[in-house]
Amino acid sequence: MQTPHEQFWSRGSFAFVGHTARKGFPHLSYREARRQGKKVFAIDPSLGDIQGDLAYPDFAMLPERVEAAVLEVPRQDMLQWVERAAETGVRAIWMHRGRETPEAIAYARDKGIEVFTGACAMMYLHQRLSVHSIHRWVAQLQGAY
């Protein structure tokens, strides 16, 4: 049986959000999701291109609505990006570990958005042998997966 964190990746479309001028873009998870054939869109207001794909400046500029978003933005910007995601109908948000804020979590839940925090997205997305699989194994041993 899949955990909720694993089920996050069963959605049909994803936005990966970063702000490279202020903090890095989630390149690893974006590349892995794309490699797995998932429908992905890059959002980064400071770049026009992510790994050869068009980078959109905001959720509102995407060519279609997405079901889920991975937010790897500076902590101080998290609430603003959750608000933007909510405005466009995103139903699930993964806030990168250590960047979530109580206000962003509360806002998302108040809007009925499923929230994922406290874990590295790659631990659940990347199932092959890697450093992320070691993290997954340790988390499973600790009952935290």
N, CA and C of each residue as an Amber inpcrd file, in Angstrom:
protein
   435
   0.8410000  -1.1870000   0.0000000   0.0000000   0.0000000   0.0000000
   0.8890000   1.2550000   0.0000000   0.5510000   2.2080000  -0.8390000
   1.3340000   3.4360000  -0.9470000   1.0740000   4.3750000   0.2260000
   2.1230000   5.0670000   0.6250000   1.9690000   6.1110000   1.6280000
   1.3860000   7.3540000   0.9440000   0.8250000   8.2830000   1.7140000
   0.3410000   9.5260000   1.0900000   1.4280000  10.2580000   0.3040000
   2.6650000  10.2450000   0.8070000   3.7630000  10.9000000   0.0900000
   4.0190000  10.2260000  -1.2480000   3.8920000   8.9140000  -1.3220000
   4.0460000   8.2090000  -2.5970000   2.8700000   8.5170000  -3.5210000
   1.6670000   8.5990000  -2.9580000   0.4740000   8.8910000  -3.7470000
   0.5270000  10.2870000  -4.3650000   1.2410000  11.1970000  -3.7260000
   1.4020000  12.5480000  -4.2820000   1.8440000  12.4690000  -5.7400000
   2.7350000  11.5310000  -6.0480000   3.3170000  11.4230000  -7.3820000
   2.4180000  10.7240000  -8.3860000   1.2390000  10.2760000  -7.9730000
   0.3150000   9.6260000  -8.9110000  -0.5960000  10.6390000  -9.6070000
  -0.4830000  11.8920000  -9.2610000  -1.3060000  12.9230000  -9.8990000
  -0.9030000  13.0960000 -11.3630000  -1.7700000  13.7570000 -12.1250000
  -1.5640000  13.8530000 -13.5600000  -0.6330000  14.9450000 -14.0370000
  -0.4930000  16.0300000 -13.2800000   0.3540000  17.1370000 -13.7410000
   0.9350000  17.8760000 -12.5450000   2.1420000  18.4080000 -12.7710000
   2.9010000  19.0250000 -11.6880000   3.5570000  20.3210000 -12.1390000
   3.6070000  21.2810000 -11.2160000   4.4340000  22.4710000 -11.3930000
   5.5730000  22.3600000 -10.3850000   6.7720000  22.6450000 -10.8370000
   7.9390000  22.6980000  -9.9670000   8.3410000  24.1590000  -9.8960000
   8.3680000  24.7060000  -8.6790000   8.5440000  26.1430000  -8.5020000
   9.8320000  26.4450000  -7.7510000  10.6240000  27.3100000  -8.3480000
  11.8330000  27.8150000  -7.7170000  12.0150000  29.2680000  -8.0760000
  13.0000000  29.8910000  -7.4870000  13.3350000  31.2750000  -7.7950000
  14.8540000  31.3570000  -7.7730000  15.4520000  30.9780000  -8.8930000
  16.8890000  30.8010000  -8.9850000  17.6720000  32.0250000  -8.5440000
  17.1710000  33.2120000  -8.7820000  17.8820000  34.4270000  -8.3870000
  17.9890000  34.5410000  -6.8620000  17.0910000  33.8570000  -6.1400000
  17.0850000  33.9490000  -4.6740000  17.4370000  32.6420000  -3.9950000
  17.0800000  31.5270000  -4.5970000  17.3350000  30.1910000  -4.0400000
  17.1150000  29.2020000  -5.1680000  17.8220000  28.1100000  -5.1710000
  17.8130000  27.1900000  -6.2940000  16.4720000  26.6060000  -6.7030000
  16.3950000  26.2220000  -7.9540000  15.2440000  25.5430000  -8.5360000
  15.3460000  24.0470000  -8.1800000  14.2130000  23.3420000  -8.0380000
  14.2550000  21.9050000  -7.7200000  14.6270000  21.0470000  -8.9350000
  15.8540000  21.2070000  -9.4080000  16.3070000  20.5250000 -10.6210000
  16.2040000  19.0080000 -10.5430000  16.6270000  18.4160000  -9.4390000
  16.6370000  16.9520000  -9.3460000  15.2380000  16.3580000  -9.4660000
  14.3040000  16.8790000  -8.7030000  12.9480000  16.3160000  -8.7470000
  12.2720000  16.6290000 -10.0830000  12.5310000  17.8010000 -10.6420000
  11.9620000  18.1460000 -11.9420000  12.4550000  17.1710000 -13.0160000
  13.7650000  16.9610000 -13.0310000  14.3610000  16.0600000 -14.0240000
  13.8470000  14.6230000 -13.8500000  13.7360000  14.1580000 -12.6160000
  13.2730000  12.7860000 -12.3740000  11.8140000  12.6280000 -12.7600000
  10.9730000  13.5800000 -12.4240000   9.5550000  13.4960000 -12.8050000
   9.4120000  13.4820000 -14.3170000  10.1720000  14.3360000 -14.9770000
  10.1400000  14.3810000 -16.4410000  10.6470000  13.0580000 -17.0180000
  11.7160000  12.4920000 -16.4520000  12.2590000  11.2160000 -16.9080000
  11.2190000  10.1010000 -16.7910000  10.3870000  10.1790000 -15.7630000
   9.3490000   9.1820000 -15.5470000   8.1190000   9.4050000 -16.4350000
   8.1490000  10.4340000 -17.2530000   7.0410000  10.6860000 -18.1690000
   5.8900000  11.4680000 -17.5770000   6.0980000  12.0600000 -16.4230000
   5.0420000  12.8650000 -15.8020000   4.9210000  14.1960000 -16.5470000
   3.7230000  14.7500000 -16.5500000   3.5040000  16.0620000 -17.1630000
   3.9950000  17.1120000 -16.1770000   5.0570000  17.8280000 -16.5580000
   5.6850000  18.7870000 -15.6570000   5.8040000  20.1570000 -16.3150000
   5.7330000  21.1740000 -15.4720000   5.9270000  22.5500000 -15.8950000
   6.8760000  23.2100000 -14.9080000   7.8010000  23.9840000 -15.4090000
   8.7500000  24.7160000 -14.5760000   8.2310000  26.1320000 -14.3600000
   8.2840000  26.5780000 -13.1100000   7.9520000  27.9600000 -12.7740000
   9.1660000  28.5510000 -12.0730000   9.7010000  29.5990000 -12.6670000
  10.8270000  30.3200000 -12.0730000  10.8020000  31.7290000 -12.6490000
  10.4250000  32.7230000 -11.8390000  10.3110000  34.0850000 -12.3610000
  11.6440000  34.7260000 -12.7350000  12.7590000  34.0770000 -12.3820000
  14.0520000  34.6780000 -12.6810000  14.7490000  34.0460000 -13.8820000
  14.1510000  33.0150000 -14.4720000  14.7430000  32.3530000 -15.6390000
  13.6880000  32.1390000 -16.7140000  14.1220000  32.0630000 -17.9480000
  13.2070000  31.7720000 -19.0470000  13.2670000  30.3200000 -19.4860000
  14.2370000  29.5700000 -18.9220000  14.4880000  28.2180000 -19.3830000
  14.9940000  27.3660000 -18.2140000  14.4330000  26.1790000 -18.0750000
  14.8950000  25.2030000 -17.0860000  15.1500000  23.8990000 -17.8240000
  16.3850000  23.4620000 -17.8520000  16.7670000  22.1970000 -18.4810000
  16.2020000  22.0730000 -19.9070000  16.2060000  23.1740000 -20.6330000
  15.7260000  23.1800000 -22.0060000  14.2270000  23.3740000 -22.1580000
  13.4980000  23.4500000 -21.0570000  12.0530000  23.6730000 -21.0910000
  11.7490000  25.1280000 -20.7490000  10.6710000  25.6400000 -21.2960000
  10.2260000  26.9860000 -20.9740000   9.9350000  27.0800000 -19.4850000
  10.4440000  28.1100000 -18.8400000  10.1420000  28.3770000 -17.4330000
   9.1320000  29.5090000 -17.3760000   7.9990000  29.2610000 -16.7760000
   6.9360000  30.2540000 -16.6640000   7.1770000  31.1090000 -15.4200000
   6.7340000  32.3580000 -15.4450000   6.9690000  33.2250000 -14.2890000
   6.0020000  32.9890000 -13.1230000   4.8740000  32.3280000 -13.3940000
   3.8520000  32.1760000 -12.3470000   2.8660000  31.0900000 -12.7490000
   2.0880000  30.6140000 -11.8030000   1.0490000  29.6110000 -12.0680000
   0.0470000  30.1090000 -13.1120000  -0.2970000  31.3870000 -13.0300000
  -1.3080000  31.9440000 -13.9300000  -0.8720000  31.9180000 -15.3930000
   0.4080000  31.7920000 -15.6490000   0.9220000  31.8000000 -17.0150000
   1.0600000  30.4000000 -17.6170000   0.8190000  29.3620000 -16.8340000
   0.9330000  27.9980000 -17.3510000  -0.0980000  27.7620000 -18.4510000
   0.2000000  26.9240000 -19.4300000  -0.7390000  26.6700000 -20.5200000
  -1.9660000  25.8660000 -20.0870000  -1.8910000  25.2400000 -18.9160000
  -3.0290000  24.4980000 -18.3590000  -2.8870000  24.4410000 -16.8440000
  -3.9760000  24.0920000 -16.1970000  -3.9480000  23.9500000 -14.7490000
  -3.1760000  22.6920000 -14.3790000  -2.5130000  22.7430000 -13.2280000
  -1.8230000  21.5670000 -12.7230000  -2.5120000  21.0920000 -11.4470000
  -2.3700000  19.8050000 -11.1720000  -2.9870000  19.2270000  -9.9770000
  -2.1400000  19.4220000  -8.7290000  -0.8120000  19.4170000  -8.9050000
   0.0780000  19.4440000  -7.7530000   1.2750000  20.3480000  -8.0320000
   1.9140000  20.7850000  -6.9430000   3.0870000  21.6490000  -7.0760000
   4.1370000  21.2710000  -6.0490000   5.3820000  21.3450000  -6.4870000
   6.5360000  21.1820000  -5.6100000   7.1390000  22.5680000  -5.4640000
   7.1370000  23.0830000  -4.2410000   7.6110000  24.4430000  -3.9920000
   8.9680000  24.4060000  -3.3060000   9.9780000  24.8770000  -3.9970000
  11.3240000  24.9820000  -3.4380000  11.7510000  26.4350000  -3.5530000
  11.0390000  27.2640000  -2.8190000  11.2630000  28.7080000  -2.8370000
  11.7950000  29.1340000  -1.4720000  12.3530000  30.3410000  -1.3630000
  12.8030000  30.8120000  -0.0540000  11.6520000  30.7850000   0.9580000
  11.9870000  30.4660000   2.1880000  10.9840000  30.3770000   3.2670000
  10.0930000  31.6130000   3.3310000  10.6950000  32.7730000   3.2000000
   9.9280000  34.0130000   3.3310000   8.9440000  34.2160000   2.1750000
   9.0890000  33.4510000   1.1080000   8.1820000  33.5500000  -0.0440000
   7.1490000  32.4260000  -0.1010000   7.2440000  31.4660000   0.8080000
   6.4040000  30.2670000   0.7140000   4.9050000  30.6050000   0.7390000
   4.4600000  31.4150000   1.6670000   3.0390000  31.7440000   1.7490000
   2.5510000  32.3760000   0.4480000   3.3040000  33.2890000  -0.0920000
   2.9200000  33.9500000  -1.3470000   2.7430000  32.9210000  -2.4660000
   3.6370000  31.9270000  -2.5680000   3.5290000  30.9170000  -3.6260000
   2.3730000  29.9510000  -3.3660000   2.0950000  29.6690000  -2.1120000
   0.9330000  28.8260000  -1.7930000  -0.3450000  29.5550000  -2.1920000
  -0.4210000  30.8460000  -1.9240000  -1.5870000  31.6430000  -2.3230000
  -1.7650000  31.6070000  -3.8440000  -0.6770000  31.7780000  -4.5760000
  -0.7400000  31.7460000  -6.0430000  -1.2040000  30.3770000  -6.5380000
  -0.7050000  29.3310000  -5.9280000  -1.1160000  27.9770000  -6.3110000
  -2.6050000  27.7770000  -6.0490000  -3.0550000  28.2180000  -4.8970000
  -4.4700000  28.0700000  -4.5370000  -5.3790000  28.8040000  -5.5150000
  -4.9620000  29.9800000  -5.9510000  -5.7580000  30.7810000  -6.8900000
  -5.9930000  30.0670000  -8.2150000  -5.1010000  29.1610000  -8.5740000
  -5.2240000  28.4670000  -9.8620000  -5.7190000  27.0340000  -9.7150000
  -6.1330000  26.6530000  -8.5110000  -6.7650000  25.3520000  -8.3290000
  -5.8530000  24.1860000  -8.0120000  -4.6010000  24.4430000  -7.6370000
  -3.7040000  23.3530000  -7.2410000  -4.2980000  22.6560000  -6.0260000
  -4.3220000  21.3190000  -6.0400000  -4.9720000  20.5430000  -4.9770000
  -3.9960000  19.8810000  -4.0070000  -2.7110000  19.8480000  -4.3570000
  -1.7040000  19.2520000  -3.4770000  -0.3960000  20.0180000  -3.6260000
   0.2590000  20.2790000  -2.4940000   1.5110000  21.0320000  -2.4990000
   2.5430000  20.3050000  -1.6510000   3.7160000  20.1480000  -2.2390000
   4.8670000  19.6290000  -1.5100000   5.7770000  20.8080000  -1.2290000
   5.9090000  21.1710000   0.0450000   6.7870000  22.2660000   0.4430000
   8.1400000  21.6560000   0.7800000   9.1690000  22.1180000   0.0780000
  10.4960000  21.5500000   0.2740000  10.8870000  21.5990000   1.7430000
  11.4800000  20.5250000   2.1720000  11.8990000  20.3470000   3.5640000
  12.6980000  21.5470000   4.0730000  12.2440000  22.0830000   5.1940000
  12.9280000  23.2070000   5.8140000  12.4910000  24.5720000   5.3070000
  11.6300000  24.5820000   4.3100000  11.1740000  25.8680000   3.7730000
   9.7070000  26.1410000   4.0860000   9.0300000  25.1470000   4.6570000
   7.6360000  25.3320000   5.0160000   7.5300000  26.3220000   6.1850000
   6.3880000  26.9830000   6.2590000   6.1180000  27.8820000   7.3800000
   4.7410000  27.5370000   7.9330000   4.5180000  27.7840000   9.2190000
   3.1900000  27.5060000   9.7860000   2.0760000  28.2550000   9.0490000
   2.3600000  29.4910000   8.6280000   1.3470000  30.2890000   7.9350000
   1.0020000  29.6880000   6.5700000   2.0090000  29.2390000   5.8530000
   1.7720000  28.6430000   4.5350000   1.0040000  27.3290000   4.6630000
   1.3700000  26.5360000   5.6490000   0.6730000  25.2620000   5.8760000
  -0.7800000  25.5180000   6.2420000  -1.0110000  26.4340000   7.1680000
  -2.3820000  26.7430000   7.6070000  -3.2170000  27.2900000   6.4560000
  -2.6430000  28.1840000   5.6610000  -3.3710000  28.7570000   4.5290000
  -3.7730000  27.6600000   3.5410000  -2.8160000  26.8040000   3.1970000
  -3.1020000  25.7270000   2.2400000  -4.2040000  24.8190000   2.7630000
  -4.1110000  24.4190000   3.9980000  -5.1370000  23.5200000   4.5670000
  -6.4950000  24.2020000   4.6270000  -6.5000000  25.4960000   4.9390000
  -7.7540000  26.2500000   4.9690000  -8.4150000  26.2820000   3.5920000
  -7.6050000  26.2390000   2.5450000  -8.1170000  26.2370000   1.1670000
  -8.4070000  24.8240000   0.6570000  -8.2440000  23.8250000   1.5160000
  -8.5330000  22.4500000   1.1270000  -7.4310000  21.7850000   0.3170000
  -6.2370000  22.3400000   0.3880000  -5.0990000  21.7890000  -0.3470000
  -4.4040000  20.7570000   0.5260000  -4.0970000  19.6160000  -0.0520000
  -3.3450000  18.5890000   0.6530000  -1.8850000  19.0480000   0.7340000
  -1.3070000  19.0010000   1.9400000   0.0230000  19.5410000   2.1820000
   0.9970000  18.4200000   2.5350000   2.1750000  18.4790000   1.9180000
   3.2460000  17.5310000   2.1910000   4.4720000  18.3230000   2.6320000
   5.0030000  17.9930000   3.8140000   6.1660000  18.7060000   4.3590000
   7.0750000  17.7170000   5.0840000   8.2340000  18.2270000   5.4620000
   9.1210000  17.4780000   6.3320000   9.8930000  16.3390000   5.6930000
   9.8270000  16.2090000   4.3870000  10.5330000  15.1230000   3.7140000
  11.0400000  15.6030000   2.3630000  12.0860000  14.9760000   1.9230000
  12.6330000  15.2720000   0.6010000  11.7600000  14.6050000  -0.4630000
  11.3330000  15.3660000  -1.4360000  10.4840000  14.8210000  -2.5020000
  11.1780000  13.6920000  -3.2550000  12.4640000  13.8030000  -3.4500000
  13.2030000  12.7900000  -4.2000000  13.2050000  11.4400000  -3.4950000
  13.0700000  11.4310000  -2.1970000  13.0320000  10.1810000  -1.4430000
  11.8400000   9.3290000  -1.8830000  10.7810000   9.9690000  -2.3210000
   9.5600000   9.2680000  -2.7360000   9.4530000   9.1440000  -4.2520000
  10.0380000  10.0670000  -4.9620000   9.9380000  10.0860000  -6.4160000
  10.9570000   9.1520000  -7.0680000  12.1720000   9.1870000  -6.6030000
  13.2820000   8.4460000  -7.2100000  13.3950000   7.0870000  -6.5310000
  12.9650000   6.0290000  -7.2050000  12.9230000   4.7070000  -6.5880000
  14.1360000   3.8360000  -6.8860000  15.0380000   4.3070000  -7.7280000
  16.2370000   3.5220000  -8.0280000  17.2920000   3.7350000  -6.9340000
  18.3380000   2.9320000  -6.9660000  19.4170000   3.0410000  -5.9940000
  20.1190000   4.3970000  -6.1380000  20.1640000   5.1340000  -5.0480000
  20.8020000   6.4490000  -5.0210000  20.9250000   6.8820000  -3.5740000
  21.4800000   8.0450000  -3.3680000  21.5320000   8.5940000  -2.0150000
  20.1130000   8.7630000  -1.4670000  19.1580000   9.0350000  -2.3420000
  17.7710000   9.2060000  -1.9070000  17.1740000   7.8840000  -1.4450000
  17.5960000   6.7800000  -2.0400000  17.0910000   5.4750000  -1.5920000
  17.6520000   5.1370000  -0.2120000  18.8530000   5.6190000   0.0900000
  19.4120000   5.4250000   1.4320000  18.5980000   6.2210000   2.4460000
  18.2600000   7.4600000   2.0970000  17.3910000   8.2730000   2.9730000
  16.0520000   7.5750000   3.1850000  15.4980000   7.0120000   2.1110000
  14.2140000   6.3100000   2.1890000  14.3390000   5.1210000   3.1480000
  15.4070000   4.3370000   3.0000000  15.6170000   3.1610000   3.8330000
  15.7270000   3.5510000   5.3140000  16.5070000   4.6070000   5.6100000
  16.6540000   5.0770000   6.9840000  15.2980000   5.5480000   7.5260000
  14.5570000   6.2930000   6.7160000  13.2300000   6.7710000   7.1500000
  12.2980000   5.5980000   7.4170000  12.3520000   4.5650000   6.5890000
  11.5240000   3.3900000   6.8040000  11.8900000   2.6940000   8.1050000
  13.1840000   2.5780000   8.3840000  13.6360000   1.9570000   9.6440000
  13.1450000   2.7350000  10.8630000  13.0900000   4.0500000  10.7250000
  12.6690000   4.9150000  11.8250000  11.1480000   5.0560000  11.9060000
  10.4340000   4.4510000  10.9700000   8.9840000   4.5870000  10.9470000
   8.5210000   5.9500000  10.4920000   9.3820000   6.6660000   9.7790000
   9.0750000   8.0270000   9.3450000   8.7980000   8.1230000   7.8520000
   8.6190000   7.0110000   7.1850000   8.3790000   7.0090000   5.7410000
   6.8920000   6.9730000   5.5360000
